[in-house]
Amino acid sequence: MRKRDSSALFRTRLAQLLAQSGMTQSAFAAAIGIDRSALSQLLGGPDPRLPRAETLLSIATQFHVATDWLLGLSEDSGAVTQSFDAVETEAALDEESRTAMERWHAEATGQKIRYVPALLPDLMRTPEVIAFQAQSSEQEKRRLEAQTQRRLRLSRAPEADIELCMPLQTFEVFAAGCGFWKGLPASARQRQLDQIAQTVDELYPAFRMYLFDGRKRFAPPMTLFGYLRAAVYAGDVYLLIRSKRLIRELAQGFDGHIRAAEVHAHEAAAWVRGVRVG
């Protein structure tokens, strides 16, 4: 195959991956480690051209396809078939103490995020709750504060589209100061509930919170980043899922929680304000 033919076929298959990903061009470019202008040149420059080797490998790795397929040397995308149901693990924190979740949120800009928190929603934590969770570790406190602010900024972005679904009992246990929250003063718990209600009001409808009855349904802590990846929280690591089939099944389960919600998005802030602190 001539280089020009290979370049043209690469352009076609790159456009196919972009369409299938559901990502914006900016998010797609960030995911493969190039800027948007470089991606635009690959997709629609005056002369079709091949990417640098590292970019080609990044595309193949990120979207689980074979480099031979990208270059038109094979009709079998290969890597997708081989790793279709693979579940990987990734450390919860990177070398800069950012959570993997934050990186994936940034990469999924412009896509719908579905989210089940482990405890309270990260972006709504008050300084008192952060200090309580940090357990007297000043380093952990600073990390949680920075994480909370970054997550809140992402949720305030114009392109944000986030659904949060969780058991309503999580708020009742928190308000009562039971379990994990034993020892957190009632005044701090009240301020945290007020902060959640205020933030839900502020971000709606781009951010929508639904509450289901945890006695009837179970949802593990997880986040779905469009249909690109899903991450299930497992303590120090995330179980990272890239299989589109598995992601769709998780999305269907999440949507089932929303359909069964006792408290819907337009009611959520008022419901939280009505929770009595014990």
C-alpha positions as CSV (number, residue, x, y, z in Angstrom):
1,M,0.0,0.0,0.0
2,R,1.3,3.4,-0.9
3,K,2.0,5.9,1.9
4,R,-0.7,8.3,0.6
5,D,-3.3,5.5,0.6
6,S,-2.3,4.5,4.1
7,S,-2.5,8.1,5.3
8,A,-6.0,8.5,3.8
9,L,-7.2,5.2,5.4
10,F,-5.7,6.3,8.7
11,R,-7.7,9.5,8.5
12,T,-10.9,7.6,7.8
13,R,-10.3,5.2,10.8
14,L,-9.3,8.0,13.1
15,A,-12.6,9.8,12.3
16,Q,-14.5,6.5,12.9
17,L,-12.9,6.2,16.4
18,L,-13.8,9.9,17.1
19,A,-17.4,9.3,16.1
20,Q,-17.7,6.1,18.1
21,S,-16.1,7.6,21.2
22,G,-18.8,10.3,21.6
23,M,-16.0,12.7,22.7
24,T,-15.5,16.3,21.6
25,Q,-12.4,16.9,19.5
26,S,-10.7,18.6,22.4
27,A,-11.3,15.7,24.8
28,F,-10.3,13.2,22.1
29,A,-7.1,15.1,21.5
30,A,-6.3,15.2,25.2
31,A,-7.0,11.5,25.6
32,I,-4.3,10.7,22.9
33,G,-1.8,13.3,24.1
34,I,-1.9,15.9,21.3
35,D,-3.5,19.3,21.0
36,R,-6.7,20.0,19.1
37,S,-5.0,21.7,16.2
38,A,-2.8,18.6,15.7
39,L,-5.9,16.4,15.7
40,S,-7.6,18.8,13.2
41,Q,-4.6,18.4,10.9
42,L,-4.8,14.6,11.1
43,L,-8.6,14.6,10.5
44,G,-8.8,17.3,7.8
45,G,-5.6,18.9,6.7
46,P,-5.0,19.6,3.0
47,D,-2.9,16.5,2.6
48,P,-3.6,13.3,4.6
49,R,-0.6,12.4,6.7
50,L,0.4,9.7,9.3
51,P,0.9,10.6,12.9
52,R,4.1,10.3,14.9
53,A,4.8,6.8,16.2
54,E,4.0,7.8,19.8
55,T,0.7,9.3,18.8
56,L,-0.2,6.1,16.8
57,L,0.6,3.9,19.8
58,S,-1.4,6.2,22.1
59,I,-4.5,6.0,19.9
60,A,-4.1,2.2,19.7
61,T,-3.7,1.9,23.5
62,Q,-6.4,4.4,24.4
63,F,-9.1,2.9,22.2
64,H,-8.0,-0.7,22.2
65,V,-7.4,-1.1,18.4
66,A,-4.4,-2.5,16.5
67,T,-1.9,-0.2,14.9
68,D,-2.1,-2.4,11.7
69,W,-5.8,-1.6,11.5
70,L,-5.2,2.1,12.0
71,L,-2.7,2.1,9.1
72,G,-5.0,0.0,6.8
73,L,-2.7,-3.0,6.9
74,S,-5.4,-5.2,8.4
75,E,-9.2,-5.2,8.4
76,D,-9.2,-6.8,11.8
77,S,-9.1,-4.1,14.6
78,G,-7.6,-6.9,16.6
79,A,-6.9,-5.4,20.0
80,V,-10.6,-4.7,20.6
81,T,-11.4,-8.4,20.2
82,Q,-8.5,-9.5,22.4
83,S,-9.3,-7.2,25.3
84,F,-13.0,-6.8,24.9
85,D,-13.9,-7.9,28.4
86,A,-10.7,-6.9,30.1
87,V,-10.9,-5.3,33.5
88,E,-7.8,-3.4,34.6
89,T,-6.8,-1.8,37.9
90,E,-5.4,1.7,38.4
91,A,-4.0,3.3,41.6
92,A,-6.4,5.7,43.1
93,L,-3.7,8.4,43.4
94,D,-1.0,9.4,40.9
95,E,2.4,10.9,41.6
96,E,0.9,14.3,41.9
97,S,-1.7,13.1,44.5
98,R,-4.5,13.6,42.0
99,T,-7.1,10.9,41.9
100,A,-7.4,8.8,38.7
101,M,-11.0,9.9,38.8
102,E,-10.1,13.5,38.3
103,R,-8.0,12.7,35.2
104,W,-10.8,10.7,33.7
105,H,-13.3,13.5,34.4
106,A,-11.1,15.9,32.5
107,E,-10.7,13.5,29.6
108,A,-14.4,13.0,29.4
109,T,-15.3,16.7,29.0
110,G,-18.4,17.0,27.0
111,Q,-19.7,13.5,27.8
112,K,-22.4,12.5,30.2
113,I,-21.0,11.4,33.6
114,R,-23.0,8.9,35.7
115,Y,-21.8,8.8,39.3
116,V,-22.5,6.8,42.5
117,P,-20.4,8.2,45.4
118,A,-18.8,6.1,48.1
119,L,-19.9,8.5,50.9
120,L,-21.0,12.1,50.3
121,P,-20.5,13.7,46.9
122,D,-16.8,14.8,46.7
123,L,-17.5,18.2,45.2
124,M,-19.8,19.3,48.0
125,R,-17.7,18.6,51.1
126,T,-17.3,21.3,53.6
127,P,-13.9,22.1,55.3
128,E,-15.2,20.5,58.5
129,V,-16.1,17.2,56.8
130,I,-12.8,17.2,54.9
131,A,-10.9,17.7,58.2
132,F,-12.9,14.9,59.7
133,Q,-12.2,12.5,56.8
134,A,-8.5,13.5,56.9
135,Q,-8.2,12.1,60.4
136,S,-5.7,14.8,61.6
137,S,-3.4,14.4,58.6
138,E,-2.6,17.8,57.3
139,Q,-1.3,16.4,54.0
140,E,-4.4,14.4,53.4
141,K,-6.5,17.4,54.4
142,R,-4.8,19.6,51.7
143,R,-5.2,16.8,49.1
144,L,-9.0,16.5,49.8
145,E,-9.4,20.2,49.7
146,A,-7.7,20.5,46.3
147,Q,-9.7,17.5,45.0
148,T,-13.0,19.0,46.1
149,Q,-12.2,22.3,44.4
150,R,-11.1,20.6,41.2
151,R,-14.2,18.4,41.1
152,L,-16.4,21.5,41.7
153,R,-14.8,23.4,38.9
154,L,-15.4,20.5,36.5
155,S,-19.0,20.3,37.6
156,R,-19.5,24.1,36.9
157,A,-18.0,23.9,33.4
158,P,-20.5,25.0,30.7
159,E,-20.4,21.6,29.0
160,A,-21.0,19.6,32.3
161,D,-23.7,16.9,32.2
162,I,-23.6,14.9,35.4
163,E,-26.1,12.5,37.0
164,L,-25.5,11.4,40.6
165,C,-27.5,8.6,42.1
166,M,-27.2,7.2,45.6
167,P,-29.2,5.7,48.5
168,L,-31.2,8.2,50.5
169,Q,-30.2,6.4,53.7
170,T,-26.6,7.7,53.2
171,F,-27.9,11.2,54.1
172,E,-30.0,9.9,57.0
173,V,-27.0,8.0,58.5
174,F,-24.9,11.1,58.1
175,A,-27.5,13.4,59.7
176,A,-27.8,11.0,62.6
177,G,-24.0,11.0,63.1
178,C,-23.8,7.2,63.0
179,G,-21.3,4.8,61.6
180,F,-18.4,6.5,59.8
181,W,-19.7,9.9,60.9
182,K,-19.7,9.2,64.7
183,G,-17.9,12.0,66.4
184,L,-18.7,14.7,63.8
185,P,-20.6,17.5,65.7
186,A,-24.3,18.0,64.8
187,S,-23.5,21.6,63.8
188,A,-20.9,20.5,61.3
189,R,-23.4,17.9,59.9
190,Q,-26.0,20.6,59.5
191,R,-23.6,22.9,57.6
192,Q,-22.7,20.0,55.3
193,L,-26.3,19.2,54.5
194,D,-26.9,22.9,53.8
195,Q,-23.9,23.0,51.5
196,I,-25.1,20.0,49.6
197,A,-28.6,21.5,49.1
198,Q,-27.2,24.8,48.0
199,T,-24.8,23.2,45.6
200,V,-27.4,21.0,44.1
201,D,-29.6,24.0,43.6
202,E,-26.8,26.0,42.0
203,L,-25.7,23.3,39.5
204,Y,-29.1,22.0,38.5
205,P,-30.0,21.0,35.7
206,A,-26.5,20.3,34.5
207,F,-25.9,18.4,37.7
208,R,-28.9,16.1,38.7
209,M,-29.1,14.2,41.9
210,Y,-31.4,11.2,42.3
211,L,-32.0,9.2,45.6
212,F,-33.2,5.6,45.7
213,D,-34.1,3.4,48.6
214,G,-31.0,1.5,49.6
215,R,-33.1,-1.2,51.2
216,K,-34.5,-2.1,47.8
217,R,-31.5,-1.5,45.5
218,F,-27.7,-1.7,45.7
219,A,-25.2,0.3,43.6
220,P,-21.4,0.1,44.2
221,P,-19.4,3.3,44.2
222,M,-18.7,3.9,40.5
223,T,-18.4,6.5,37.7
224,L,-19.3,6.0,34.1
225,F,-17.5,8.4,31.7
226,G,-19.9,8.4,28.7
227,Y,-19.4,5.1,27.0
228,L,-15.6,5.3,27.0
229,R,-14.8,3.8,30.4
230,A,-16.3,3.0,33.8
231,A,-14.5,2.9,37.1
232,V,-15.6,1.0,40.2
233,Y,-14.1,2.2,43.4
234,A,-12.3,-0.5,45.4
235,G,-10.4,1.4,48.0
236,D,-6.8,2.0,47.0
237,V,-7.5,1.1,43.4
238,Y,-10.2,1.5,40.8
239,L,-11.4,-1.4,38.6
240,L,-11.2,0.2,35.2
241,I,-13.6,-1.2,32.5
242,R,-13.2,-0.3,28.8
243,S,-15.5,-2.9,27.3
244,K,-18.4,-1.1,25.6
245,R,-20.7,-4.0,26.3
246,L,-20.0,-4.0,30.1
247,I,-20.2,-0.2,30.2
248,R,-23.6,-0.3,28.5
249,E,-24.8,-2.9,31.1
250,L,-23.6,-0.7,34.0
251,A,-25.3,2.3,32.4
252,Q,-28.5,0.4,32.1
253,G,-28.3,-0.5,35.8
254,F,-27.6,3.1,36.7
255,D,-30.6,4.3,34.7
256,G,-32.7,1.6,36.5
257,H,-31.7,3.3,39.8
258,I,-32.9,6.6,38.4
259,R,-36.2,5.1,37.3
260,A,-36.7,3.7,40.7
261,A,-35.7,6.9,42.5
262,E,-37.8,8.0,45.5
263,V,-36.4,11.5,45.2
264,H,-35.9,13.0,41.7
265,A,-33.5,15.7,40.6
266,H,-35.9,18.7,40.8
267,E,-36.8,17.6,44.4
268,A,-33.3,16.7,45.7
269,A,-32.3,20.0,47.2
270,A,-35.6,20.5,49.1
271,W,-35.4,16.8,50.3
272,V,-31.9,17.3,51.7
273,R,-33.0,20.5,53.5
274,G,-35.7,18.5,55.1
275,V,-33.4,15.9,56.6
276,R,-33.3,16.2,60.4
277,V,-29.9,16.3,62.1
278,G,-29.8,14.2,65.3
